[in-house]
Amino acid sequence: SARVMRLLEAAAYLNPADYSLWHYRQHVLHEIYADDVAEWIYERNMLARMIASFPKNYQLWQHRRAVFSHLLQLLLACCDQEAGPPPSSSATENNSKNHR
């Protein structure tokens, strides 16, 4: 829920090196906000602010990696929906202009 995310954010600023906190935050993001691009963008922006304050924090960088990976998956899913289904192989084989 939004309350859990706010509490986790506050706790992260108090102790950004807590692995369990980042793991739980990532779990909540995936379970509740899996398709909410705005929430993932907010997470990316929050991480940018925190990394500016704690640049050598491994847990932050790992969480950032997971966030960017999920954002990439959302972007690719969006592009796949816009492009439509890929052409079937039988359509290219039956094309008389397709010389091999």
Secondary structure, 3 states (H helix, E strand, C coil): CHHHHHHHHHHHHHCCCCHHHHHHHHHHHHHHCCCCHHHHHHHHHHHHHHHHHCCCCHHHHHHHHHHHHHHHHHHHHHHHHHHCCCCCHHHHHCCCCCCC
